[in-house]
Amino acid sequence: MNNENNDLHNQAVYLQSFGAAETVTGSKHLLQTPDLNILVDCGLFQGIKSLRERNWEKPPAELSAVDVMILTHAHLDHCGYIPLFVKNGYRGKIYMTSPTRDLTELILRDSAKLQEEDADKANRHGYSKHQPAEPLYTTGDVETALQYFVTIEAGHDFQLHEEIRFKFFPAGHILGACSVEINCYGKTIVFSGDIGRYHSELLPPPVHPVKADFVVMESTYGDRLHGEADPAEAFALAIKDTIFQGGNLLVPCFAVGRAQDVMHILYRLKNSKAIPQSIPVFLDSPMAASAGRSLLKYPDWLTLPPADAARMFSGVTINPDYHHTEKIIRQRGSKIVLAASGMLTGGRVLEYLKHYLGNARNTILMIGYQAEGTRGRALLNQVAEIKIHGQYYPVRARILEIGGLSAHADQGELLTWVKGFVASPVAIFLVHGEPSAQEALRVKVKDELHVPVTIMEEGKPKLLFAVNHNELKAQ
């Protein structure tokens, strides 16, 4: 009987999620087929401690059988586990677009460097429970992983096997981000990746695959609408209010994506004299500066003319060295500081928080998704104090949020995207969202498309379809 079950399993296509199932981080989605096991994304868990600790666990047995990896985009919750995956024995190819390749290298190098620095600080100051504290992976592990990267042009049909091919479709969100259409055994499976905005500061709207039998779809903002207002207006108001108070404006932002959007908004606001042209702007993230230069390398991925993309760096002082951060903090007068990370999980932004949180004249401006368990979510939840590097800091600064600058589609845009196929899919599977957002989107999609919608549970395989090899040979 067991042999019969194995034979049946070997003649079918299954979907299994090992991350971003009922949570927004750790994206790892396994498509098991009779001939190839394909992993779409390989991200780190972020947020609450119980999630972060899972990055240290031994990978599930199913992941040891992965033959091919496809990466939708460069954010850490989609690519950050790759060095460890390779360290644990993966030797297959990792396919991605050219911009994603450049940005992923930046992000992984930075991730390894921060882990090495954090482990070193923890050992020197004794605030780690582990003796000695060690990084999850090192810069050497990143170098090894880069050898397996292969770039594929968006829109190009790429054959993985006689019966399996895939194609990238630009998804907005960040430079190089794509949805993935996988055609296998006569069926089409579309992985949305992270879907971007239909009206973005820098990027064109998502390009939609024509058809899909099965859709694996993100649901980050499945229960929210971003609003129609131009985020630049809210930005200008926050800046002017903070200057009037004699304070500083700190914008925690993802080094890849939001930092470049914010620089362009500030460029527009200064040009139109909506904010004082003399207000200093500091970008305290070498990675964000490097990611910004990638915009100039790939003009075909932007809505901006290359000259405009280059000009948005004017008037921004880039801090190349961690040791200069203190000088910026001590500089008198109001200033605008952009620093990573976007959810306040680490990086240079924490040094600014230590100095700025306790002063009611300062403003902390949140502009992107804040996962459960992060300092960013805690600030939005109006906590009285925040723990940073083992110490507690009182929150007296003004905490503001601008939703319209998110890189993720809201509920209305997610519905627009999923309705864009020429015919409704057979089934839709929701990933990359918190339970409340997923349930809201599940009900909405089911009611409007009359299609079965399943919220993926971690590790639980879902049968997509059986493969009839005789039928395929006849075709």
VOPAGU-2260 file (C-alpha; in pm, 1 decimal, decimal comma):
REM VOPAGU-2260
SITE   aa  ch    i         X         Y         Z
SITE  MET   A    0       0,0       0,0       0,0
SITE  ASN   A    1     284,2     236,0      86,4
SITE  ASN   A    2     445,4     170,3    -252,4
SITE  GLU   A    3     114,2     249,5    -422,9
SITE  ASN   A    4      91,4     578,7    -232,6
SITE  ASN   A    5     449,6     666,3    -325,9
SITE  ASP   A    6     378,7     589,8    -690,6
SITE  LEU   A    7      73,9     816,7    -680,8
SITE  HIS   A    8     276,9    1091,5    -510,5
SITE  ASN   A    9     546,2    1061,9    -775,7
SITE  GLN   A   10     287,8    1114,2   -1050,1
SITE  ALA   A   11     142,2    1436,1    -910,0
SITE  VAL   A   12     232,3    1802,2    -852,7
SITE  TYR   A   13     220,3    1931,6    -495,8
SITE  LEU   A   14     263,8    2274,0    -334,2
SITE  GLN   A   15     423,6    2304,9       9,8
SITE  SER   A   16     519,3    2620,0     203,0
SITE  PHE   A   17     805,5    2623,2     453,6
SITE  GLY   A   18     781,9    2994,1     532,2
SITE  ALA   A   19     547,8    3288,2     468,6
SITE  ALA   A   20     258,7    3058,6     562,0
SITE  GLU   A   21      24,5    3248,7     797,6
SITE  THR   A   22     307,1    3500,4     844,5
SITE  VAL   A   23     478,5    3755,7     618,1
SITE  THR   A   24     839,0    3641,3     642,5
SITE  GLY   A   25    1063,8    3348,3     555,0
SITE  SER   A   26     922,5    3290,2     203,9
SITE  LYS   A   27     998,5    2936,7      84,2
SITE  HIS   A   28     748,7    2767,6    -147,3
SITE  LEU   A   29     822,1    2421,1    -282,1
SITE  LEU   A   30     667,0    2292,9    -603,4
SITE  GLN   A   31     715,5    1916,1    -607,7
SITE  THR   A   32     680,5    1754,5    -950,4
SITE  PRO   A   33     755,7    1401,7   -1078,6
SITE  ASP   A   34    1080,1    1524,9   -1237,4
SITE  LEU   A   35    1197,3    1841,5   -1055,8
SITE  ASN   A   36    1152,4    1996,4    -713,8
SITE  ILE   A   37    1143,5    2375,2    -753,2
SITE  LEU   A   38    1185,9    2615,8    -461,5
SITE  VAL   A   39    1041,1    2962,9    -519,2
SITE  ASP   A   40    1221,7    3207,2    -286,0
SITE  CYS   A   41    1445,2    3127,4       9,9
SITE  GLY   A   42    1397,7    3398,6     271,9
SITE  LEU   A   43    1485,4    3464,7     634,0
SITE  PHE   A   44    1225,4    3474,2     909,2
SITE  GLN   A   45    1202,9    3817,8    1071,1
SITE  GLY   A   46     993,1    3971,4    1347,3
SITE  ILE   A   47     900,3    3795,1    1670,8
SITE  LYS   A   48    1169,2    3590,9    1845,5
SITE  SER   A   49     996,1    3256,5    1786,8
SITE  LEU   A   50    1010,5    3323,8    1411,7
SITE  ARG   A   51    1371,0    3447,5    1409,8
SITE  GLU   A   52    1482,2    3139,4    1603,8
SITE  ARG   A   53    1352,0    2922,3    1321,4
SITE  ASN   A   54    1634,7    3047,1    1098,1
SITE  TRP   A   55    1867,3    2839,1    1318,1
SITE  GLU   A   56    1666,0    2517,2    1291,8
SITE  LYS   A   57    1764,0    2227,9    1067,8
SITE  PRO   A   58    1574,8    2261,0     733,6
SITE  PRO   A   59    1284,2    2018,8     672,9
SITE  ALA   A   60    1380,2    1700,3     486,5
SITE  GLU   A   61    1179,1    1804,0     180,0
SITE  LEU   A   62    1408,7    2101,7     121,9
SITE  SER   A   63    1712,4    1873,6      88,8
SITE  ALA   A   64    1556,0    1740,9    -232,8
SITE  VAL   A   65    1534,0    2081,4    -408,2
SITE  ASP   A   66    1672,4    2069,0    -765,5
SITE  VAL   A   67    1617,6    2428,6    -880,2
SITE  MET   A   68    1554,9    2762,3    -709,9
SITE  ILE   A   69    1374,5    3064,7    -855,4
SITE  LEU   A   70    1403,5    3400,8    -678,0
SITE  THR   A   71    1124,2    3656,5    -722,1
SITE  HIS   A   72    1309,4    3956,0    -574,5
SITE  ALA   A   73    1589,2    4076,1    -349,2
SITE  HIS   A   74    1427,3    4153,6     -12,1
SITE  LEU   A   75    1574,8    3966,3     284,7
SITE  ASP   A   76    1253,2    3777,6     366,1
SITE  HIS   A   77    1275,0    3626,8      16,0
SITE  CYS   A   78    1650,3    3582,7     -39,4
SITE  GLY   A   79    1816,4    3600,6     303,3
SITE  TYR   A   80    1831,9    3225,7     372,8
SITE  ILE   A   81    2017,4    3142,0      47,7
SITE  PRO   A   82    2373,2    3143,4     195,0
SITE  LEU   A   83    2264,4    2904,4     470,2
SITE  PHE   A   84    2077,3    2686,4     219,5
SITE  VAL   A   85    2395,2    2654,3      13,6
SITE  LYS   A   86    2598,9    2599,6     331,1
SITE  ASN   A   87    2361,2    2311,1     412,9
SITE  GLY   A   88    2437,2    2141,7      80,1
SITE  TYR   A   89    2230,9    2299,1    -200,1
SITE  ARG   A   90    2424,1    2295,3    -528,1
SITE  GLY   A   91    2155,8    2373,8    -787,2
SITE  LYS   A   92    2110,7    2689,1    -992,3
SITE  ILE   A   93    1933,3    2997,3    -854,2
SITE  TYR   A   94    1746,7    3188,3   -1127,8
SITE  MET   A   95    1661,4    3559,7   -1105,5
SITE  THR   A   96    1652,1    3879,2   -1313,1
SITE  SER   A   97    1969,0    4088,4   -1356,0
SITE  PRO   A   98    1858,1    4373,1   -1123,2
SITE  THR   A   99    1757,2    4114,0    -862,8
SITE  ARG   A  100    2101,0    3954,4    -890,2
SITE  ASP   A  101    2277,7    4286,1    -822,2
SITE  LEU   A  102    2048,6    4381,1    -533,9
SITE  THR   A  103    2052,4    4033,2    -379,0
SITE  GLU   A  104    2431,5    4040,1    -368,7
SITE  LEU   A  105    2418,0    4378,2    -191,2
SITE  ILE   A  106    2156,9    4260,3      58,0
SITE  LEU   A  107    2325,4    3929,3     137,9
SITE  ARG   A  108    2666,7    4089,7     187,1
SITE  ASP   A  109    2509,0    4347,8     417,8
SITE  SER   A  110    2311,6    4080,6     603,6
SITE  ALA   A  111    2625,6    3875,0     668,7
SITE  LYS   A  112    2824,3    4182,8     772,6
SITE  LEU   A  113    2553,6    4293,9    1018,6
SITE  GLN   A  114    2534,0    3944,6    1166,5
SITE  GLU   A  115    2909,9    3934,8    1209,1
SITE  GLU   A  116    2906,9    4282,7    1370,7
SITE  ASP   A  117    2613,6    4194,5    1599,4
SITE  ALA   A  118    2782,6    3872,8    1710,9
SITE  ASP   A  119    3102,1    4067,0    1781,2
SITE  LYS   A  120    2913,9    4334,6    1982,1
SITE  ALA   A  121    2723,2    4069,3    2175,8
SITE  ASN   A  122    3048,2    3893,3    2265,7
SITE  ARG   A  123    3222,3    4216,0    2367,5
SITE  HIS   A  124    2932,2    4348,8    2576,2
SITE  GLY   A  125    2802,7    4014,2    2701,6
SITE  TYR   A  126    2432,9    4055,0    2612,4
SITE  SER   A  127    2397,1    3725,1    2422,2
SITE  LYS   A  128    2269,2    3406,5    2585,8
SITE  HIS   A  129    2502,4    3208,4    2358,1
SITE  GLN   A  130    2872,0    3181,5    2435,8
SITE  PRO   A  131    3016,4    3269,3    2201,2
SITE  ALA   A  132    2752,4    3440,7    1987,9
SITE  GLU   A  133    2792,8    3346,5    1620,0
SITE  PRO   A  134    2649,2    3484,4    1295,0
SITE  LEU   A  135    2387,6    3278,9    1111,6
SITE  TYR   A  136    2620,1    3294,1     811,3
SITE  THR   A  137    2933,6    3483,7     712,2
SITE  THR   A  138    3050,1    3692,7     417,8
SITE  GLY   A  139    3241,0    3382,8     303,9
SITE  ASP   A  140    2913,5    3187,8     289,6
SITE  VAL   A  141    2767,2    3466,1      72,0
SITE  GLU   A  142    3062,7    3444,7    -168,1
SITE  THR   A  143    3002,4    3070,9    -206,8
SITE  ALA   A  144    2629,2    3118,4    -271,6
SITE  LEU   A  145    2687,6    3381,3    -544,0
SITE  GLN   A  146    2847,8    3112,1    -763,5
SITE  TYR   A  147    2504,9    2953,5    -817,4
SITE  PHE   A  148    2326,2    3270,6    -936,7
SITE  VAL   A  149    2196,9    3265,6   -1296,6
SITE  THR   A  150    2020,6    3564,9   -1455,7
SITE  ILE   A  151    1720,1    3534,5   -1687,7
SITE  GLU   A  152    1551,5    3818,7   -1877,8
SITE  ALA   A  153    1192,7    3902,2   -1787,2
SITE  GLY   A  154     952,2    3774,2   -2052,3
SITE  HIS   A  155    1194,1    3503,1   -2167,8
SITE  ASP   A  156    1066,3    3142,6   -2170,7
SITE  PHE   A  157    1327,5    2929,3   -1995,8
SITE  GLN   A  158    1320,3    2550,1   -2022,6
SITE  LEU   A  159    1404,1    2362,3   -1701,4
SITE  HIS   A  160    1296,3    2018,6   -1820,7
SITE  GLU   A  161    1116,7    1861,8   -2115,8
SITE  GLU   A  162     782,4    1927,9   -1945,1
SITE  ILE   A  163     871,4    2232,1   -1730,2
SITE  ARG   A  164     952,4    2590,8   -1823,7
SITE  PHE   A  165     916,1    2926,7   -1650,4
SITE  LYS   A  166     892,6    3298,0   -1727,8
SITE  PHE   A  167     939,3    3617,5   -1523,4
SITE  PHE   A  168     679,8    3898,8   -1530,2
SITE  PRO   A  169     780,3    4234,8   -1369,5
SITE  ALA   A  170     572,9    4281,7   -1053,7
SITE  GLY   A  171     661,4    4638,6    -947,8
SITE  HIS   A  172     744,2    4629,9    -573,5
SITE  ILE   A  173    1121,8    4690,3    -613,6
SITE  LEU   A  174    1369,0    4700,5    -901,4
SITE  GLY   A  175    1386,2    4358,9   -1071,0
SITE  ALA   A  176    1095,8    4207,0    -874,3
SITE  CYS   A  177     885,4    3957,9   -1070,0
SITE  SER   A  178     598,5    3716,0   -1059,3
SITE  VAL   A  179     687,4    3368,4   -1186,7
SITE  GLU   A  180     480,9    3168,9   -1435,0
SITE  ILE   A  181     569,8    2798,7   -1427,7
SITE  ASN   A  182     430,3    2579,7   -1702,6
SITE  CYS   A  183     452,3    2212,6   -1613,7
SITE  TYR   A  184     280,6    1904,4   -1753,2
SITE  GLY   A  185      25,7    2112,9   -1940,1
SITE  LYS   A  186     -79,0    2327,9   -1641,0
SITE  THR   A  187      21,4    2684,6   -1545,8
SITE  ILE   A  188     112,1    2781,2   -1190,2
SITE  VAL   A  189     174,7    3149,6   -1113,0
SITE  PHE   A  190     365,3    3262,4    -803,1
SITE  SER   A  191     284,5    3629,9    -753,4
SITE  GLY   A  192     597,3    3717,3    -553,3
SITE  ASP   A  193     537,6    4053,0    -382,4
SITE  ILE   A  194     297,5    4258,8    -592,1
SITE  GLY   A  195     383,0    4628,1    -624,0
SITE  ARG   A  196     168,7    4939,3    -649,8
SITE  TYR   A  197     -17,0    5033,7    -965,8
SITE  HIS   A  198      91,8    5396,8    -917,5
SITE  SER   A  199     451,0    5388,2    -791,8
SITE  GLU   A  200     701,2    5670,1    -742,8
SITE  LEU   A  201     963,3    5504,9    -966,7
SITE  LEU   A  202     838,7    5173,7   -1107,7
SITE  PRO   A  203     586,0    5079,0   -1376,0
SITE  PRO   A  204     273,8    4883,2   -1270,7
SITE  PRO   A  205     284,3    4503,2   -1249,2
SITE  VAL   A  206     289,1    4311,8   -1580,4
SITE  HIS   A  207      28,7    4038,6   -1568,3
SITE  PRO   A  208      64,9    3676,2   -1684,5
SITE  VAL   A  209    -211,0    3584,2   -1929,2
SITE  LYS   A  210    -346,7    3268,8   -1766,9
SITE  ALA   A  211    -309,6    3053,1   -1459,3
SITE  ASP   A  212    -461,4    2725,0   -1348,2
SITE  PHE   A  213    -323,9    2775,1    -996,8
SITE  VAL   A  214    -213,1    3098,2    -825,7
SITE  VAL   A  215      13,3    3127,9    -520,3
SITE  MET   A  216     -48,2    3484,1    -407,7
SITE  GLU   A  217      87,9    3724,5    -146,4
SITE  SER   A  218    -161,9    3882,2      93,3
SITE  THR   A  219      42,2    4131,5     299,5
SITE  TYR   A  220    -220,3    4408,1     285,0
SITE  GLY   A  221    -519,4    4180,9     227,5
SITE  ASP   A  222    -722,9    4378,3     480,0
SITE  ARG   A  223    -608,3    4736,5     410,5
SITE  LEU   A  224    -640,0    5019,8     160,7
SITE  HIS   A  225    -354,4    5269,2     130,2
SITE  GLY   A  226    -572,1    5567,5      33,8
SITE  GLU   A  227    -565,8    5795,5    -268,7
SITE  ALA   A  228    -374,1    6092,5    -124,6
SITE  ASP   A  229     -30,0    6176,1    -264,0
SITE  PRO   A  230     215,1    6059,0       6,6
SITE  ALA   A  231     440,2    6354,1     -83,2
SITE  GLU   A  232     186,3    6592,6      73,4
SITE  ALA   A  233     186,1    6400,7     403,7
SITE  PHE   A  234     565,9    6389,7     386,8
SITE  ALA   A  235     589,6    6767,4     341,1
SITE  LEU   A  236     354,1    6829,0     633,7
SITE  ALA   A  237     556,1    6600,0     864,8
SITE  ILE   A  238     880,9    6772,2     763,2
SITE  LYS   A  239     748,5    7124,4     814,2
SITE  ASP   A  240     592,2    7036,9    1152,1
SITE  THR   A  241     918,4    6880,7    1270,3
SITE  ILE   A  242    1126,0    7180,0    1156,5
SITE  PHE   A  243     880,7    7413,9    1334,1
SITE  GLN   A  244     934,8    7213,4    1655,3
SITE  GLY   A  245    1311,5    7233,9    1606,1
SITE  GLY   A  246    1339,6    6856,4    1583,6
SITE  ASN   A  247    1480,3    6590,3    1352,2
SITE  LEU   A  248    1288,4    6363,3    1115,8
SITE  LEU   A  249    1404,1    6000,0    1111,4
SITE  VAL   A  250    1274,4    5779,1     829,6
SITE  PRO   A  251    1350,8    5408,9     883,3
SITE  CYS   A  252    1342,7    5261,2     534,6
SITE  PHE   A  253    1433,3    4948,7     346,1
SITE  ALA   A  254    1763,8    5015,0     176,0
SITE  VAL   A  255    1631,3    4859,9    -143,8
SITE  GLY   A  256    1311,1    5020,8    -266,4
SITE  ARG   A  257    1174,8    5265,5      -9,2
SITE  ALA   A  258    1497,8    5464,0      36,5
SITE  GLN   A  259    1505,3    5546,2    -335,9
SITE  ASP   A  260    1134,1    5638,1    -336,1
SITE  VAL   A  261    1186,9    5873,0     -41,4
SITE  MET   A  262    1489,5    6037,9    -206,1
SITE  HIS   A  263    1280,2    6105,4    -515,8
SITE  ILE   A  264     994,7    6251,1    -308,3
SITE  LEU   A  265    1235,9    6478,9    -120,9
SITE  TYR   A  266    1387,6    6587,6    -453,5
SITE  ARG   A  267    1037,6    6672,3    -583,2
SITE  LEU   A  268     944,0    6859,1    -264,3
SITE  LYS   A  269    1260,5    7068,2    -262,6
SITE  ASN   A  270    1224,7    7146,0    -633,7
SITE  SER   A  271     868,8    7267,5    -585,1
SITE  LYS   A  272     974,4    7455,0    -266,8
SITE  ALA   A  273     713,8    7261,3     -67,3
SITE  ILE   A  274     985,9    7213,4     196,5
SITE  PRO   A  275    1290,0    7433,4     269,6
SITE  GLN   A  276    1565,8    7365,0      17,6
SITE  SER   A  277    1823,3    7419,3     292,1
SITE  ILE   A  278    1708,7    7129,2     513,0
SITE  PRO   A  279    1995,8    6875,4     523,3
SITE  VAL   A  280    1914,7    6521,5     408,1
SITE  PHE   A  281    2138,9    6233,0     516,2
SITE  LEU   A  282    2127,8    5883,2     370,4
SITE  ASP   A  283    2297,1    5669,7     635,5
SITE  SER   A  284    2305,4    5344,7     442,5
SITE  PRO   A  285    2582,7    5264,3     194,5
SITE  MET   A  286    2365,4    4976,9      71,0
SITE  ALA   A  287    2080,5    5216,2      -9,7
SITE  ALA   A  288    2325,0    5436,4    -202,6
SITE  SER   A  289    2448,7    5133,7    -398,2
SITE  ALA   A  290    2090,6    5022,5    -462,8
SITE  GLY   A  291    2016,3    5373,6    -588,8
SITE  ARG   A  292    2300,1    5346,7    -838,5
SITE  SER   A  293    2139,0    5024,2    -965,4
SITE  LEU   A  294    1844,7    5238,0   -1078,9
SITE  LEU   A  295    2079,1    5412,9   -1321,1
SITE  LYS   A  296    2208,0    5077,9   -1448,0
SITE  TYR   A  297    1860,5    4948,0   -1538,6
SITE  PRO   A  298    1661,7    5241,5   -1683,4
SITE  ASP   A  299    1424,4    5005,0   -1868,4
SITE  TRP   A  300    1281,7    4899,2   -1533,5
SITE  LEU   A  301    1187,1    5258,3   -1436,2
SITE  THR   A  302     923,6    5513,7   -1524,8
SITE  LEU   A  303    1177,5    5795,1   -1470,3
SITE  PRO   A  304    1412,7    5925,6   -1739,5
SITE  PRO   A  305    1774,3    5836,3   -1644,0
SITE  ALA   A  306    1864,2    6205,2   -1595,2
SITE  ASP   A  307    1584,6    6246,8   -1336,7
SITE  ALA   A  308    1693,6    5929,2   -1158,9
SITE  ALA   A  309    2047,5    6069,0   -1133,2
SITE  ARG   A  310    1931,1    6412,6   -1012,0
SITE  MET   A  311    1738,3    6275,3    -716,1
SITE  PHE   A  312    2072,7    6212,6    -541,2
SITE  SER   A  313    2148,0    6585,8    -546,6
SITE  GLY   A  314    2121,1    6745,9    -204,7
SITE  VAL   A  315    2156,2    6409,7     -26,5
SITE  THR   A  316    2466,4    6349,7     187,9
SITE  ILE   A  317    2559,9    5981,5     188,6
SITE  ASN   A  318    2732,8    5856,3     500,3
SITE  PRO   A  319    2977,3    5585,7     389,7
SITE  ASP   A  320    3112,9    5500,6     732,5
SITE  TYR   A  321    2948,1    5379,7    1052,0
SITE  HIS   A  322    3181,8    5601,6    1257,7
SITE  HIS   A  323    3035,2    5917,8    1099,8
SITE  THR   A  324    2686,5    5835,8    1228,6
SITE  GLU   A  325    2765,0    6000,1    1562,0
SITE  LYS   A  326    2868,9    6323,2    1385,9
SITE  ILE   A  327    2533,7    6336,1    1205,6
SITE  ILE   A  328    2348,3    6277,4    1533,2
SITE  ARG   A  329    2543,0    6558,3    1703,5
SITE  GLN   A  330    2500,2    6806,7    1417,3
SITE  ARG   A  331    2292,8    7102,7    1533,5
SITE  GLY   A  332    1972,0    7207,8    1363,2
SITE  SER   A  333    1686,0    7012,3    1209,6
SITE  LYS   A  334    1769,8    6741,0     958,7
SITE  ILE   A  335    1612,6    6451,7     770,4
SITE  VAL   A  336    1779,5    6113,1     814,7
SITE  LEU   A  337    1703,8    5804,6     606,2
SITE  ALA   A  338    1848,2    5488,3     759,6
SITE  ALA   A  339    1795,8    5113,3     740,2
SITE  SER   A  340    1642,7    4884,3     846,0
SITE  GLY   A  341    1283,8    4958,7     755,6
SITE  MET   A  342    1131,1    4758,0    1043,1
SITE  LEU   A  343    1396,2    4870,2    1295,9
SITE  THR   A  344    1526,9    4514,8    1334,0
SITE  GLY   A  345    1893,8    4621,6    1311,7
SITE  GLY   A  346    2137,5    4848,1    1132,3
SITE  ARG   A  347    2237,2    5210,8    1177,9
SITE  VAL   A  348    1881,9    5332,2    1234,2
SITE  LEU   A  349    1904,0    5194,2    1588,7
SITE  GLU   A  350    2177,2    5444,7    1679,6
SITE  TYR   A  351    1947,1    5730,3    1573,3
SITE  LEU   A  352    1657,2    5578,3    1765,6
SITE  LYS   A  353    1863,4    5570,5    2084,9
SITE  HIS   A  354    1919,3    5947,9    2055,5
SITE  TYR   A  355    1591,5    6061,5    1897,0
SITE  LEU   A  356    1320,2    5856,3    2070,8
SITE  GLY   A  357    1343,0    6042,8    2401,4
SITE  ASN   A  358    1283,2    6391,4    2253,8
SITE  ALA   A  359     923,1    6501,8    2185,0
SITE  ARG   A  360    1041,8    6748,2    1917,5
SITE  ASN   A  361    1160,9    6463,1    1693,1
SITE  THR   A  362     949,5    6262,9    1449,3
SITE  ILE   A  363     989,6    5897,1    1354,0
SITE  LEU   A  364     814,0    5847,6    1019,9
SITE  MET   A  365     712,4    5489,0     937,3
SITE  ILE   A  366     658,0    5427,5     565,7
SITE  GLY   A  367     652,2    5051,4     505,4
SITE  TYR   A  368     508,1    4727,3     634,6
SITE  GLN   A  369     598,1    4654,3     997,8
SITE  ALA   A  370     593,1    4282,1    1076,8
SITE  GLU   A  371     459,9    4147,9    1405,8
SITE  GLY   A  372     727,7    4146,9    1673,7
SITE  THR   A  373     945,2    4419,3    1519,4
SITE  ARG   A  374    1034,3    4749,1    1687,4
SITE  GLY   A  375     853,8    4923,6    1400,3
SITE  ARG   A  376     525,5    4748,4    1484,5
SITE  ALA   A  377     579,7    4822,2    1852,9
SITE  LEU   A  378     617,0    5196,7    1780,7
SITE  LEU   A  379     299,6    5198,0    1572,3
SITE  ASN   A  380     126,9    5023,8    1863,2
SITE  GLN   A  381     229,0    5321,5    2082,9
SITE  VAL   A  382     453,0    5137,3    2329,0
SITE  ALA   A  383     605,7    5345,1    2610,3
SITE  GLU   A  384     961,1    5216,0    2563,7
SITE  ILE   A  385    1175,1    5019,7    2316,9
SITE  LYS   A  386    1455,9    4775,6    2391,8
SITE  ILE   A  387    1774,6    4828,3    2187,7
SITE  HIS   A  388    2099,0    4636,8    2248,5
SITE  GLY   A  389    1990,3    4525,3    2593,0
SITE  GLN   A  390    1870,5    4869,1    2718,9
SITE  TYR   A  391    1527,3    5032,0    2729,2
SITE  TYR   A  392    1464,6    5374,6    2573,0
SITE  PRO   A  393    1149,7    5580,9    2648,7
SITE  VAL   A  394     934,6    5679,8    2349,8
SITE  ARG   A  395     857,2    6052,7    2359,8
SITE  ALA   A  396     911,5    6135,9    1990,4
SITE  ARG   A  397     611,1    6170,8    1761,3
SITE  ILE   A  398     544,4    5846,2    1568,0
SITE  LEU   A  399     376,3    5894,1    1229,6
SITE  GLU   A  400     283,3    5652,1     950,2
SITE  ILE   A  401     236,1    5715,6     576,9
SITE  GLY   A  402      63,8    5413,8     420,7
SITE  GLY   A  403      72,2    5536,5      62,2
SITE  LEU   A  404     447,5    5476,5      37,0
SITE  SER   A  405     424,7    5102,3      90,1
SITE  ALA   A  406     584,8    4884,6    -178,0
SITE  HIS   A  407     300,7    4631,5    -144,2
SITE  ALA   A  408     -30,8    4641,2    -326,0
SITE  ASP   A  409    -329,0    4704,5     -99,6
SITE  GLN   A  410    -646,6    4496,5     -97,8
SITE  GLY   A  411    -796,2    4678,7    -397,6
SITE  GLU   A  412    -477,4    4636,7    -602,1
SITE  LEU   A  413    -446,4    4268,8    -503,1
SITE  LEU   A  414    -800,1    4214,6    -630,7
SITE  THR   A  415    -716,9    4400,7    -953,1
SITE  TRP   A  416    -415,4    4174,3    -999,2
SITE  VAL   A  417    -592,0    3843,9    -935,9
SITE  LYS   A  418    -879,7    3942,2   -1164,0
SITE  GLY   A  419    -634,2    4009,9   -1447,9
SITE  PHE   A  420    -619,0    3652,9   -1582,8
SITE  VAL   A  421    -820,8    3582,9   -1900,1
SITE  ALA   A  422   -1007,1    3309,4   -1712,0
SITE  SER   A  423   -1043,1    3252,5   -1338,9
SITE  PRO   A  424    -788,0    3010,9   -1189,9
SITE  VAL   A  425    -891,4    2665,7   -1068,4
SITE  ALA   A  426    -761,5    2747,7    -719,1
SITE  ILE   A  427    -581,1    3026,0    -532,6
SITE  PHE   A  428    -339,5    2974,9    -242,0
SITE  LEU   A  429    -262,2    3266,0     -10,0
SITE  VAL   A  430      85,3    3311,9     139,4
SITE  HIS   A  431     292,1    3599,8     284,5
SITE  GLY   A  432      37,8    3758,3     516,0
SITE  GLU   A  433     -72,7    3766,8     876,2
SITE  PRO   A  434    -387,5    3563,5     958,1
SITE  SER   A  435    -628,8    3859,5     977,5
SITE  ALA   A  436    -512,5    4000,0     641,7
SITE  GLN   A  437    -525,9    3656,3     478,2
SITE  GLU   A  438    -875,6    3579,1     602,7
SITE  ALA   A  439   -1008,0    3917,0     483,8
SITE  LEU   A  440    -858,0    3862,9     137,0
SITE  ARG   A  441    -970,2    3499,0     123,4
SITE  VAL   A  442   -1333,5    3596,9     176,0
SITE  LYS   A  443   -1311,2    3889,2     -69,1
SITE  VAL   A  444   -1150,5    3683,7    -350,0
SITE  LYS   A  445   -1386,2    3387,5    -297,4
SITE  ASP   A  446   -1693,3    3614,5    -308,6
SITE  GLU   A  447   -1582,5    3811,0    -615,7
SITE  LEU   A  448   -1418,0    3536,4    -825,3
SITE  HIS   A  449   -1614,3    3232,8    -698,9
SITE  VAL   A  450   -1289,4    3035,3    -687,1
SITE  PRO   A  451   -1166,6    2810,7    -401,9
SITE  VAL   A  452    -915,8    3005,6    -190,2
SITE  THR   A  453    -684,9    2825,5      53,5
SITE  ILE   A  454    -460,1    2981,9     318,1
SITE  MET   A  455    -137,3    2781,0     312,4
SITE  GLU   A  456     -33,5    2614,4     638,3
SITE  GLU   A  457     333,3    2557,7     701,0
SITE  GLY   A  458     465,6    2219,5     589,5
SITE  LYS   A  459     125,1    2088,5     478,3
SITE  PRO   A  460     136,2    1971,2     114,9
SITE  LYS   A  461    -149,6    2061,2    -119,9
SITE  LEU   A  462    -219,9    1840,7    -420,5
SITE  LEU   A  463    -250,7    2058,9    -731,1
SITE  PHE   A  464    -303,5    1794,8    -998,1
SITE  ALA   A  465    -215,1    1442,3   -1105,7
SITE  VAL   A  466      18,4    1398,7   -1402,0
SITE  ASN   A  467     -99,3    1168,3   -1679,7
SITE  HIS   A  468     218,1    1080,9   -1868,8
SITE  ASN   A  469      24,7     888,4   -2136,0
SITE  GLU   A  470    -179,4    1198,6   -2215,4
SITE  LEU   A  471     136,4    1410,2   -2235,7
SITE  LYS   A  472     300,6    1164,7   -2479,4
SITE  ALA   A  473     -11,2    1172,5   -2697,6
SITE  GLN   A  474      15,4    1550,1   -2722,2
